[in-house]
Amino acid sequence: MSTIIKRDKQPKGTGKAPTFQIRIPHDLKEQFETEAKNDGVSLGNWLKDLGRAELKKRGIEPKG
């Protein structure tokens, strides 16, 4: 049985957002990937969701 991973959908014609590269320890990345998979989202979306939640917690409305 395959698992569907949710990814951000961008409106057509906008192109791709710039990439953001970070280095994290392998074991930490594995933990992130496991939790993203448990939530049914890609690792990138999982991290973006965490960032958006933190902005909201600080009273800042995320722009993307």
Secondary structure, DSSP 4 states (H G I P E B T S, - for coil): -PPPPB-----TTS-PPPP------HHHHHHHHHHHHHHTB-HHHHHHHHHHHHHHHTT-----
